[in-house]
Amino acid sequence: MSAAVTAIVAPLREELAAVLNATTARRRVRAGALEAWRGRIGASEVVLARTGDGPRRAGGGLEALLEAFPVTRVVVVGVAGGLTADLAPGTVVVASRVLDGRQPAPEPDPGLVALARDCGATAVTALTARRVLCTRAEKENARLALPHEGPAVVDVESSALAGVAARHGLPYVVLRAVCDGAGEALPFDLNACADELGSVSRSKVLRYALLHPAVIGSLWELRQRVARCSRELARVVAMLLDRTAENAHAAPARVALES
């Protein structure tokens, strides 16, 4: 690998799909039991992986990736639920702070956050919840409990991923796209389909849908939204990597001019 390698991780394959499709010279590699890919996005060398959802699988997946490859920064991508009404579905956001419940997680890299904002991402507080917030009431209660004002989203993995990046001494940034707005509910309580590690079991979701066919249409719409979110994330990731590459090339030139 070259000197600057960006790790791009997402909990679910659907969240990573469009970024992976935008990766050129791609080849499949292994990081322990984790499937990963190496390639390039624009001028940047990247290694990508689907970590698994839920805090334990996501954190363990990123840990395996960082142990296998010498990366220099971490970009987390995925979908999130909106907690404030100013974030419409499809909005790409960047976490200026990550909360583990009410406690702060390790701080995202300010430079990467600033570049993401320049690329059109909205700065938010990213709350990591203990469970998927499926109802409007759950989201509203979470918003009211936030220690900060301003735009906010919720997911279940960001603080775990932030902790792993920090333990490895790596700058990181969290980019998410709003899948369901603050005023929207998910089709049913996905927590009922979670396994012992906190991941939502696809087989349990399928079983529930077969037993409750009225939710199938809503689940299909949710799947389509995730695909749209993935495409928006891929667009912003490509712009972000272009900006980081430009800055890396500009820095030696500035040093040469000043010396």
Helices and strands as residue ranges (DSSP letters): E 5-10, H 13-21, E 24-31, E 34-41, E 44-50, H 55-68, E 73-82, E 92-100, E 103-104, H 110-118, E 122-128, H 136-145, E 152-155, H 158-167, E 172-180, G 190-193, H 202-211, G 213-215, H 216-258
